[in-house]
Amino acid sequence: MSAGRPGAPDAPRDREPRLGWLAQDVEQELPELRLISTEVQVGRSQSVTAACPRDVRARLQGLSNKFRGARAIGIRREPVPAAYRVFFRQIGLDPDLVRTPIEAAVRERMLRGGFLPGELLEDVLLIALLDTGIPVWALASETLDGPLGIRSSAEGERLGGAQDAPPLPPGRLVIADASAPLAILFGELAPAHRPLASTRELTLFAIAVAGVPGLYAEEALWTCQTALEQP
């Protein structure tokens, strides 16, 4: 994987996973935190916001059967989910109040009686999370300015950079490009950078923490990539 740095020229787009940059203060405090991204050209005929097709619905049904009963209750004790719980505490989040992505997904499954199909993109991201335990997010590639990385938000910054975008408290860990914060770490995406119905080029990124092998994050990205690029 190649690694970018803030302010570095954007590398040519490809489909290989790339290691994102970390701001110096973040790297010193959280040296095992990693952002891994890849580019995806949507090959399916429907839009990423359309209802998920039959093959994706079938995969969700299979996963609904896999995550029930004791597996769902004990998910937090499995190695990968446990690593994210440790990281949440490290950055000041109580995982019993602010659930990790995999725990939030499994809780929804228990409340709703299954992983119910929704939009194509959100369901593909959910499948990758359930298969690997690694959360993946998607941004519209055409809205980005250079490689992605992780830094702390500055005084007066807004999520996405627009004047009407949500304000950010200073010191919040964010996903950013060369121009603006694009997402809160494990939180909200900037509205201006979310994929739309017309979006065909996506930048997917996964977050790996201490105790989670980078290969797991690459597998999560590959799961999304193969599901979205097929015709």
Summary of the structure (lengths in Angstrom):
residues: 231
radius of gyration: 17.1
end to end distance: 26.7
largest distance: 49.4
contacts: 752
relative contact order: 0.22
helix: 37%
strand: 19%
